[in-house]
Amino acid sequence: MTTTDDFTAYIASLPRVLAGAAVLFRDAEGRVLLVEPNYREGWALPGGTIESDDGEGPREGARRETLEEIGLDRAPGRLLAVDWVRGEARPPLVAYLYDGGVLTESELKSIRLQEEELLSWRLVAREEITDHLPGALGRRVVVCLDVLADGSGTAELENGDRVA
């Protein structure tokens, strides 16, 4: 007979995986909204860690993070990609990326950055994405722009590269 202690020990022995969710917002010209974190080098998309220990799902996490980081409370659109990103100094990450749609000029002007985490925001053209978002994140965003352009379904990625 399995006991609660046995099950707890079993769960504790399972591999650990991190989960994050972000939203891909664009302007009328197709440029992508990026944010500049103060806690690390480079740029990112609005989004962050899914609070799964609190019962939060990916879509809820994306919406919460967007509201916290840039002050926009918008339900995320369709899921554009799921990316399995291997880590060297951390467990692997499953990253969910949702369509945030096209922001109006008024919505862009209403952006209010979370001062505790963000320094600035900017709009970046597709051809400059990988200059601002190196590695898997940059490749993930480019694939998502392709998904939006060609109307294909959700992309399955590993380290930013399409596998299906």
Secondary structure, DSSP 8 states (H G I E B T S, - for coil): ---HHHHHHHHHHS---EEEEEEEEE-TT--EEEEEESSSSS-B-SEEE--GGGT--HHHHHHHHHHHHHS------SEEEEEEE--SSS--EEEEEEEEEE--HHHHHT----TTTEEEEEEE-GGGHHHHS-HHHHHHHHHHHHHHHHT---EEEETTEE--
